[in-house]
Amino acid sequence: MHREKLYTSTLAQIGNIVDDSVSQQINLLNVLAHLKEQLGFFWIGFYMVKTPNQLELSFFQGPMACTLIEKGKGVCGTAFEKQHTIIVDDVHKFKGHITCNAASKSEIVLPVFQHDKCIGVLDVDSDQYNYFSEVDQQYLEQIIEQLISLNLVK
C-alpha cells in the first residue's frame, strides 16, 4: 500500500514539476529524477526507437547505461519486440539479459505507445530482487500516459 501512495502522490506532482519556461528535455529529466528518488529506483529512463530493429538510449537518471539495444535482446529489446510489459524478479536469470550495471537486480520494462505505435520503452531497474509488481506496472503506465499528454515523450 505504501508504494501505491507514493505513486499517487507522484502522479499528482508531475504537473507541478513541469515548468513551461524550460525545455521539454529539462522537464522530463526532472520528472525522471523525482521518480527515481521518490520510489527508490536504481535506474530509470527511456530507450526510444532508432530503427525498426533498434532502441537508442534517451533521457535517464542513474548510472551509465547501454546505448543501443537490438530488438529481441535483453529485457528492453524483448519488451520492444513483444510490445508488452515485462517484469523480471532476477535479471541474472533472464535469458539474454544485457548487463549494463551489475548492481541491477530486478527490472520492469514498459513499451511506450503513441498513436498505437511503439515509439520506445520505459526501463526501470532496482538494486533489489523482486522489487516490481503489477502495482508498478499500473502506475508506470499512467505516468507514461501523463508524460505523453504533456508532450514530454515523443
N, C-alpha and C positions, 0 to 999 in steps of 0.2 A: 504493500500500500504506500509505503514511503516514496518509492520511485514514481508511482503514479502522481503523487502530489508535486514532486519535482518537475515532472513533465508538464503537468497542468500549469504550474507557475511559469515554466519556461515558455510555453505556448503563448501565455498572456503577455510575457515580457518582450517577445520578439518585435512586436510593433513599436515598442518604446526604444529598442536598441537601434532600429533603423533611423538614420539621420539623413534627410533629403539634401543636406548641404554637402555631403561627401559622396564619393563614388560608390557604385553598387558593390565593387570588389571590397572596399573597406567595410561596408555594412555586412557583407557575407562573412568576412574574416572575423568581425566582432561577434556575429551570431554563433559561428563555429567555436570561437574561444569561450563564449558563455556556455554553450552546450558541454564542451569538454570539462570545464571547471565545475559547473552545476551538477553534472551527472557522473563525474569521476571517470570519464573515458581516458584511455591511454592515448588514443589517436582518433581523429575524426576528419573526414574530408571527402572530396568528390573526385571521381575519375570520370572524365567526360569522353564521349565517343570521338575518336580522332579519325578513324576509318571504319568501314563496316565490320572489321575484324580486330579492332584495337582500341583500347582505352588509354587515355593520357591523364596523368596526374594534373589536378586542378587545385583549387583552394583547399587548404587543410590547416589543422592545428595539431601539433605534436612533433615527434622526432622525424628525422629524414625518412622519406618513403620511396618506394619503387616508382619509376616514372612512366613506364609503358607496360601494359598488361594485354596479352593476346586473349581473344575471345576463347572461352572454354578453359583457360589456365587459371589456377588458383581459385580462391573463393570469389573474388571480384569478377574474373573472367567467366566463371561458371554462372554467377547470377546474371551477368550480361547476356550470356548465351541462352539461358533458360528463361530469362525475363521474369524471375520471381525472387522473392526474398530468401536468403539462406542464413540460417543461424548455426554457428559452429561452436560447440562447447569446448573443444580442444583442437586448436588449429593444427597441432602437430600430428593429429590423427586424420586430417583431411587429405585425401589423396591428391597429390599435385600442389599442395599448399606452397605459395611463394613466400619465403621468409624475408620480409623487408626489415624486421626488427625482432630479434629472438625473444624480447621481453613480452611480445604479444602472445596471449594465451587463448583468447576466445574472440569471436568476431560475429558481427551481423552486417550483411550487405543487402541493400535495398535498391532495386532498379528505380531510376528516375524517368518518369514518362511526361512528355509534353505533346499534346495533340495526338495521343495514342501511339507515340513513337518513343522508344527508349533512347534517351539522349545521354545517359550516363548512369553511374551508381553512386550511392552514398555508402561509404565504408566506415565502420566504427569498430575499433579494437579495444579490448580490455587487457590489462596485465593480470587478470584473474580468470581462472577456469569457470565455465558455466555461468557467465555473467549476464547473458542476454536471454530474453524470453519473448513470448508473443506480446507482452505488455510493451516492451521496447519497440517491437515492430509496429504495433498500433500507433503509438505516439510519434515515432520517427516518420511514419507515412504522413501523418498530419503536419509535421514540421516541414517535410518536403513540399507538400501542397501549399503551405503558407509561404515558403521561400519562392516558389514558382509564381504564386499570385502577387508577390511583392516585386517580381521581375529580378530577383537576385540570382536565380539559377535559370540558365537558358542554354 
